[in-house]
Amino acid sequence: MTDAQSRVAIVTGAARGIGAATAIRLAADGYAVAVVDLEEAAGKSTVEAIEAAGGRALAVGADVSDADQVAAAVDRIAAELGPPLVLVNNAGVLRDNMLFKMSDSDWDIVMNVHLKGAFLMSRAAQKHMIDAKWGRIINLSSTSALGNRGQANYSTAKAGLQGFTKTLAIELGKFGVTANAVAPGFIQTEMTKATADRLGVGFEDFIQFNASQIPVARVGQPEDIAHLVSFFASEGAGFVSGQVVYAAGGPRN
Ligand code: NAP
């Protein structure tokens, strides 16, 4: 298969932020895009943006950490849009706290959404990719995978996603399926706004401070990450697999 027009992509957590920008970008690249988020209604604005630009999209409500909801969502996407051959595991949550204050549920929810969610979605989608002998799985890691104060749960999950990515690359390569990870630094979204709120810092001040620490002297935008995902999803990226690319405006966060 070489025609993006006939392909379907799934982006999880696509109601806003990096997921929304990625869904819009993949639609512009020619994919029909399933906009998966916790609530179907939350995906409406992303779907509208895609349709307004002449693309095809479907909003699907599913909690990626729930096996039954994931199976139902992937079945519905395959039936209504076509077999999904690109999967972007982007849905994410933060439950930041210093280790001594981190609750069991802070730990569990972050593992469930990032790690179990990526596992369940990939397991459900891979059969369509194997059938087509073509597929692309792109996982959202983070510079936090290298360690970040207050994020024992999140940095563990984001590092775990790198091992998951490399293993999928090894297992699925012979079926024409690649798996890669994008590891963003500071991207301006609701997620980083929530961090500013938690630290009691104004978002604009937080952005300016972070930009001053980044070699390219600005924070990232969701479209910066969507661009890299678009590369990994592309036909020409078929010999690039099991890689982690940090997109952080410099060599480290
Ligand atoms: P965001 O603005 O908070 O968006 C995340 C989206 O995921 C939200 O729409 C959220 O829905 C959805 N979501 C949460 N739990 C879900 C679940 N169980 N099932 C389905 N959808 C769920 O986050 P973002 O900044 O765009 O980040 C996107 C990804 O990039 C995440 O994996 C994040 O860890 C990673 N990342 C972000 C940054 C950054 O600086 N922003 C840096 C590195 C990595 P609700 O609104 O209903 O919760």
Boltz pocket constraint, residues with backbone or C-beta under 6 A from the ligand:
constraints:
  - pocket:
      binder: B
      contacts: [[A, 12], [A, 13], [A, 14], [A, 15], [A, 16], [A, 17], [A, 18], [A, 19], [A, 36], [A, 37], [A, 38], [A, 39], [A, 42], [A, 62], [A, 63], [A, 64], [A, 65], [A, 89], [A, 90], [A, 91], [A, 92], [A, 93], [A, 113], [A, 117], [A, 140], [A, 141], [A, 142], [A, 143], [A, 183], [A, 184], [A, 185], [A, 186], [A, 187], [A, 188], [A, 189], [A, 190], [A, 191], [A, 192]]
      max_distance: 6.0
